[in-house]
Amino acid sequence: MAEFTMELNDEQKEVRDWLHGFAADVIRPAAAEWDEREETPWPVIQEAAKVGIYSLDFYAQQYFDPTGLGIPMAMEELFWGDAGIALSIVGTGLAAVGVLANGTEEQIGTWIPQMYGDANDVKVAAFCSSEPDAGSDVASMRTRAVYDEAKDEWVINGTKTWATNGGIANVHVVVAVVDPELGSKGHASFIVPAGTPGLAQGQKFKKHGIRASHTAEVVLDGVRVPGSCLLGGKEKLDERLARARERAKTGGERVKNAAMATFEASRPAVGAMAVGTARAAYEVALDYAMTREQFGRPIIDNQGVAFQLADMRTQIDAARLLVWRASWMAISGKPFTAAEGSMSKLFASETAKKVTAQAIQILGGNGYTREYPVERMHRDAAIYTIFEGTSEIQRLVIARTLSGMSIR
Ligand SMILES: Cc1cc2nc3c(=O)[nH]c(=O)nc-3n(C[C@H](O)[C@H](O)[C@H](O)COP(=O)(O)OP(=O)(O)OC[C@H]3O[C@@H](n4cnc5c(N)ncnc54)[C@H](O)[C@@H]3O)c2cc1C
């Protein structure tokens, strides 16, 4: 197990500089255009694929970095470039993780390559869990998967919403209820390949920010997938359901804790995205404050402006430290006894919202226009306190973990 470190090693610095170069040279210059177009930036994803940033191999390499800093470093740099485009590049990873976490080796080998495609023909994937009536309250999910034993097929019906890449994905990973009696323990994940009859994109959302990332409803109407599309397979599902039924009788803490540990480990990555956006806005604001003159001197020469920048940088660094700590804990298998993963996501996402708003203020009228990137960064930052668990849900998780009480 690697010791916790606050400094990247030489190899990590090299990867960081390479990613930063891509973010600065390819992502950032394209940001305003794709934000206006509100479309998936396929040419940029293709560029990322060409240089090796859009592949499972790249993210797996970062994930297995024993210091735990590979993923947060990569997320920070890409999202520093632009949040909408970066989400279009890393969004497939959500679905890939769903397959890696629950799939058999054969399923991983079959479906992950189809999620990414190749540099000449890039594809994306979608992870579909949220529903119109099941956002924070995942257990109230209604999409139903029923097994047709005679045909060894699953029949899926329901409506998913807010799916990143929903409807345009080559592979949809769909979470559905297989046993309604068991709440979230009665859920299972299914692969739904593109072109499966009954799978359709519903409404595509017009959004406040991250507009280069496609977000849509996914309608599943009598979708039939072969038994081999149940992630993990039927035998494992039956065993898991039997254990959950047994625990439901005896009050099952262990299953709940395993699910919570997974979230704690994935939330720092979202925190790192927020750090990237916050840092981007802070840098623009610092540069502007040093060069913009009013009353015959640079505006940073006023404490009112300089102290804001001091606070912005302090909060960004604090957010990064929380993210790095939680990422190191995750890779080292440390128990999240104070919900440190949720803490990092909560603090970093709130910091991004605050810092990007301060950046607009420091740029004055220019900050409020689309001539400068900080208004876009502020619109983008608002997503971090909402997806992957809202700030309120993070606080709930932290408070419950600290107190051991089921605070509502
Ligand atoms: C751009 C975007 C992309 C997304 N991508 C995906 C994706 O790829 N796949 C996917 O499955 N989902 C995705 N989501 C869904 C996202 O995870 C949900 O929006 C989020 O979980 C919140 O659910 P909700 O929107 O239904 O809000 P609600 O759960 O209805 O919450 C509304 C408000 O009530 C508060 N609230 C709810 N319950 C409590 C409580 N117990 N205590 C205190 N406050 C509470 C919330 O914090 C929030 O402020 C995406 C969402 C967006 C906007």
PDBQT file of the ligand as one rigid body, heavy atoms in Angstrom, charges set to zero:
ROOT
HETATM    1  C1  LIG A 501     -26.676  16.683 -16.525  1.00  0.00    +0.000 C 
HETATM    2  C2  LIG A 501     -27.067  15.478 -15.756  1.00  0.00    +0.000 A 
HETATM    3  C3  LIG A 501     -26.480  14.259 -16.063  1.00  0.00    +0.000 A 
HETATM    4  C4  LIG A 501     -26.859  13.097 -15.363  1.00  0.00    +0.000 A 
HETATM    5  N1  LIG A 501     -26.329  11.889 -15.742  1.00  0.00    +0.000 NA
HETATM    6  C5  LIG A 501     -26.872  10.753 -15.216  1.00  0.00    +0.000 A 
HETATM    7  C6  LIG A 501     -26.522   9.473 -15.762  1.00  0.00    +0.000 A 
HETATM    8  O1  LIG A 501     -25.687   9.361 -16.663  1.00  0.00    +0.000 OA
HETATM    9  N2  LIG A 501     -27.136   8.383 -15.276  1.00  0.00    +0.000 N 
HETATM   10  C7  LIG A 501     -28.066   8.462 -14.269  1.00  0.00    +0.000 A 
HETATM   11  O2  LIG A 501     -28.592   7.423 -13.871  1.00  0.00    +0.000 OA
HETATM   12  N3  LIG A 501     -28.411   9.658 -13.714  1.00  0.00    +0.000 NA
HETATM   13  C8  LIG A 501     -27.845  10.795 -14.177  1.00  0.00    +0.000 A 
HETATM   14  N4  LIG A 501     -28.214  12.028 -13.667  1.00  0.00    +0.000 N 
HETATM   15  C9  LIG A 501     -29.220  12.084 -12.597  1.00  0.00    +0.000 C 
HETATM   16  C10 LIG A 501     -28.714  12.642 -11.295  1.00  0.00    +0.000 C 
HETATM   17  O3  LIG A 501     -27.915  11.710 -10.642  1.00  0.00    +0.000 OA
HETATM   18  C11 LIG A 501     -29.958  13.080 -10.488  1.00  0.00    +0.000 C 
HETATM   19  O4  LIG A 501     -30.436  14.272 -11.092  1.00  0.00    +0.000 OA
HETATM   20  C12 LIG A 501     -29.651  13.301  -9.039  1.00  0.00    +0.000 C 
HETATM   21  O5  LIG A 501     -29.413  12.080  -8.405  1.00  0.00    +0.000 OA
HETATM   22  C13 LIG A 501     -30.804  14.011  -8.298  1.00  0.00    +0.000 C 
HETATM   23  O6  LIG A 501     -32.031  13.417  -8.552  1.00  0.00    +0.000 OA
HETATM   24  P1  LIG A 501     -33.275  14.339  -8.990  1.00  0.00    +0.000 P 
HETATM   25  O7  LIG A 501     -32.819  15.188 -10.103  1.00  0.00    +0.000 OA
HETATM   26  O8  LIG A 501     -34.442  13.459  -9.229  1.00  0.00    +0.000 OA
HETATM   27  O9  LIG A 501     -33.551  15.270  -7.750  1.00  0.00    +0.000 OA
HETATM   28  P2  LIG A 501     -34.446  14.916  -6.430  1.00  0.00    +0.000 P 
HETATM   29  O10 LIG A 501     -33.999  13.623  -5.853  1.00  0.00    +0.000 OA
HETATM   30  O11 LIG A 501     -35.894  15.071  -6.778  1.00  0.00    +0.000 OA
HETATM   31  O12 LIG A 501     -33.999  16.107  -5.483  1.00  0.00    +0.000 OA
HETATM   32  C14 LIG A 501     -34.552  17.427  -5.565  1.00  0.00    +0.000 C 
HETATM   33  C15 LIG A 501     -34.008  18.242  -4.384  1.00  0.00    +0.000 C 
HETATM   34  O13 LIG A 501     -34.434  17.648  -3.145  1.00  0.00    +0.000 OA
HETATM   35  C16 LIG A 501     -33.319  17.361  -2.328  1.00  0.00    +0.000 C 
HETATM   36  N5  LIG A 501     -33.559  16.135  -1.555  1.00  0.00    +0.000 N 
HETATM   37  C17 LIG A 501     -34.051  14.947  -1.987  1.00  0.00    +0.000 A 
HETATM   38  N6  LIG A 501     -34.099  14.062  -0.995  1.00  0.00    +0.000 NA
HETATM   39  C18 LIG A 501     -33.607  14.682   0.105  1.00  0.00    +0.000 A 
HETATM   40  C19 LIG A 501     -33.380  14.300   1.456  1.00  0.00    +0.000 A 
HETATM   41  N7  LIG A 501     -33.645  13.073   1.871  1.00  0.00    +0.000 N 
HETATM   42  N8  LIG A 501     -32.857  15.217   2.306  1.00  0.00    +0.000 NA
HETATM   43  C20 LIG A 501     -32.565  16.467   1.896  1.00  0.00    +0.000 A 
HETATM   44  N9  LIG A 501     -32.746  16.899   0.630  1.00  0.00    +0.000 NA
HETATM   45  C21 LIG A 501     -33.259  16.011  -0.264  1.00  0.00    +0.000 A 
HETATM   46  C22 LIG A 501     -32.164  17.172  -3.312  1.00  0.00    +0.000 C 
HETATM   47  O14 LIG A 501     -30.903  17.343  -2.665  1.00  0.00    +0.000 OA
HETATM   48  C23 LIG A 501     -32.465  18.246  -4.329  1.00  0.00    +0.000 C 
HETATM   49  O15 LIG A 501     -31.996  19.485  -3.881  1.00  0.00    +0.000 OA
HETATM   50  C24 LIG A 501     -27.806  13.190 -14.321  1.00  0.00    +0.000 A 
HETATM   51  C25 LIG A 501     -28.372  14.433 -13.995  1.00  0.00    +0.000 A 
HETATM   52  C26 LIG A 501     -28.034  15.557 -14.704  1.00  0.00    +0.000 A 
HETATM   53  C27 LIG A 501     -28.709  16.874 -14.355  1.00  0.00    +0.000 C 
ENDROOT
TORSDOF 0
